[in-house]
């Protein structure tokens, strides 16, 4: 099993870290580390997240944050589609 990040997910992670860092750099680091750790756990347990709101996706809730990792699994790859704040409006 391998992890593959979409360009959108990479930009999401960069943006959220930059935003949080404006107010609390240490919290930005903790949040990014929690997200990366959660994603890493998908290597062993790709079904860890709940069924996604978008068909064929899964949602990994990142503990102690307000973020979700949206991903899907195909063959031997976990594809990270996006990282969203739980208060964000979901795409159609």
N, C-alpha and C positions, 0 to 999 in steps of 0.2 A: 504494500500500500504506500502511496506517495501523496503529498499535498501539493496542490497547484493553486496559486492565487491569481484571480482575474485582475486586470488593470484597475477596474472599479474598486475591488476590495482593497488593493494596495493604496489607492488614493483615499478611500474611506479611512483607513488606519492612519495614514499620514495626517489627514485633516483633523480627525478627532484628537490626535495627540497634540497637534499645533494649537487647537482651540483650548484644550484643557491646560496646556502649558502656559498660556497667557495668564492664567490665574493661579496655577499651582503646578510647577514643573515636576515635583515629586509625584503628585497624583497622576499626571500624564504618563510618567514612566510605569507606575503601578498598574494603571489601566491597560496600557499597551502590553505589558508583561502578562497580565491575566488573560488577555485575548489570545496572545501567542501560545500561552500554556494550554488554554482550552482547545485551540486548533490542533496543537501537537497531540492531545489526547485522542483526537479522531483517527490517528494512525492505527491505534489498537482497537478502538471502538467506534467505527464509522457510523453506527446507528445510534450513537449517544444522544443526539438532539431529538427534538420532537418533530412530528410531521409538519412540514411547512405550510404556510398559507398559500403559497404559489405551488401549483402542481409539480411534483417530482423534486421538491426541495425539502431540506430539513433545516431546523432552526436550533442553534446551540445557544442556550442562555449562558452568559458569562457571569458567574457568581460575584456578588458584591459590586456589580457595575450595573449600568442601565443599557448594556449593549447586547445585541444578538449577532451571531455569525450565521449568515444564510449560505448554505452549501448544498451540493448534491454529490452523489457517489456514482461513479461509473467504472466498471471493471476494477482496476487496481488503483484508481485515483479518487481522492477527495478534492473536489473543486470548490474553492471558496469564492462565492459569487459577490458577496458584499458584507459589510459590517455596518449595522444600523443601530442608532439610538432607539430605544423602545418607544419614545414619544414621537418619533418621526412618522409622517404619513406614509403609508405603504403604497407602492406603485400599483397601478391597475393590473 
